[in-house]
């Protein structure tokens, strides 16, 4: 059985991989890898960078959320699902980070703050119940899919590299949502989803620029 200290060390290592530039390694090549870099003007490049920064921070939050939930999950099967999902999300994290650097930009300086807040939320949900924890995953992934669809629609038309990354992320996130519901996750009512939408605007508004 893994001790509390062992869990703490593992989660500290995950936090470092998430927050330290170039620390995390993807298991899949980026969907943008084989595509040509578009000729973007300064405003287009700034907009693409802002959107990819939002998505990168979203992946930072996902890592923290899953880490918190895995730490407090009561059932071993649920903990395993959380850890597996977190591993897949690392690909997204690396892809978004690399895309930011390719665009001549960098991740948000607010990432440590968002990581800490998301970890606390995930751990709190796991403490209450696995059903709630899985439901929170499903609700979060639903929000992410909505953001990804909007971003793909508003990216500069010629920025195919960013679109390719977001398209694959959308496929994976939709699968994570379905997995969480199939595992017994609670389906949040619409009023709760509306509150989550408003809270997510805080992250998207700030990280677009910072």
N, C-alpha and C positions, 0 to 999 in steps of 0.2 A: 504494500500500500504506500502511495506517495505521501510523504509528510508535508506539513504546511510550509516548512522551510524549502523543500524541494520545489513545491509549486511556486513559491515566491521567486526562487532563482530562475525557474523556467519563464515566468511572466516578465521578469526584469530583462531577460535575454530577448524575449519577443519585443518588448518595448524599445530596446536598443536597435534591433533590426528594423523596426518600423520608423523610428525617428532619426536615426543617423543616416545621412546621405550615402547611397551606394552600398549599404550594409546588407540589405535583403537581396536574395537571388531568386529569380523566377525559374519555374520548372518547364514553362512553355515559352517559345519564342514570341516576341511581340508581333501582333497582327500588322503593325506598321513597318516591320523590318524590311520587307521586300518592295515597298512602295517608294516612289520618288518624292523628294521634298518639294512642296509647292513654293512658288514665288509669291510670298505674302507681303503686302505693304505694311508699314508700321502699325496702323490701326487694326488690321486683320490679325497680325501676329500678336498684338496686345490682347485682342479678344479671345483668340485661341488659347493663349497662355492663361488668361483668367479662368476660362472654362475648365481647362485641364488641371489648374490649381485647385479648383473646387472639387473635382473628381478625385484628385490625389488625397486631399484632406478627408473626403468621404471614405476612402480606403483606410486611412489612418484611424478614423473613427470605427470602422468595421473591425479592424484588428483588435482594438481596445475592447469593443463590445463583446466580441467572441471570446477574448481572453478572460474578461470578467465573468462571463457566463460559464465558461469551462471551469473556472476556479471554484464556483459555488454550486454547480450542477449536482443534483442529488443522485441521478441515475448514470451509471457508467456509459450506457449507450448514448445518452444525450450529450455527455461530455465528449465522447468520441466524435459525434456529429459536429459539435461546435469546433473542435480542433481541426477536423477535416475541412470544414468551410473556411476557417481562418487560413489554412494552408493554400487553398485555391485563391483566396483574396490577395495573398502575397504577390501572385502574378500581376494582378491589377495594379497593386501598389507600385511595383517595379516598372510596369509599362507606362503608367502616368508620370512617374518621376523622370524616366528617360525622355518621354515626349516633352516635358517641361524644359529639360536641358537642351533638347534639339531646337526648341523654339527660342532659346536664349534667355530663358527665365529660370525660376527656382521655386521650390515648395513654399507653402505659407509659413511664416514665422510663428503663427498661432497654433501649429500642430501639437506641441506638447500640452497646451491647455485643453484642446479638444480631445486628445488621447486620454488625459486624466479624467475628464468629465464622462467620457463614454465608458471607460473601465468601471467607474463607480455605478453608472446606470446598469451596465451588464451584470455586474456582481450583485447588485440589489435585486434585479429581476430574478436571477438564479436562486437567491436566498428565499424569495417568496415561493416560487414553484417552478418546476421545469416547464409546465404548460404555459405559464406566463412568459418565461424566458424564450421559448420557441416562438410564441406569438409575437413577441417583440422583434425577433429576427425577421419573421414574415412581414410585419408592418414596416420595418426599416427597409427591407429589400424592395418592398412595394414603392416606397418613397424614392429610393435610388433609381428604380426603373423609370419612374416619371421624370426625374431630373435628366437621366441619360437620353431619353427621347427628346426632351426639349433642347438639350445641348447639341445633339446630332442635327436638329433642324436649324439651329442658329449659328453653327460653325461656318466659317467662310467656305463657299462651295468647293473651292479647289484644295482644301485641307483634307485630303483623303487619308493621310496617315492618322490624324486624330480621330477621324470618323471610324476607321477600321478598329482602333483600340476600343472606342466606346461601344461599337456594335457587338464585339465579342464579350465585353463586360456585361452588356444588357442580357445576352443569352445566359451567362453564368449566374447573374443575380436573380433572374427569373427562376432558374433551377433551384437556387438556394431558398427562395421563398416557398416554392412547392414542397421542397424537402422538409422545411420547418413545419408546414401545415400537415403534411402526411405523417410526421413524427408525433403529432398530437398537439401542435401549437394552437393557442387560443386566437380566434379571429377577432381582432379589435373592432369595436363599433365605429361608425363614421365620425361621431364627435371627437373621439380620441385621435383618429387619423387626421382630423382637421387641426387639432392642437399640434400634432407632430409636424405637420406641414408648416405651420407658423414658426415652430422652433427651428426647423431646418433652414428657414430663410435667414436666421442669424448667422449660421455658418456660411451659407452661399454668398451672402452680401459682403461679409468681411473678408473671406478668403479670395474672392475674385480680385481684390486689390492688394491684399497684404500677404 
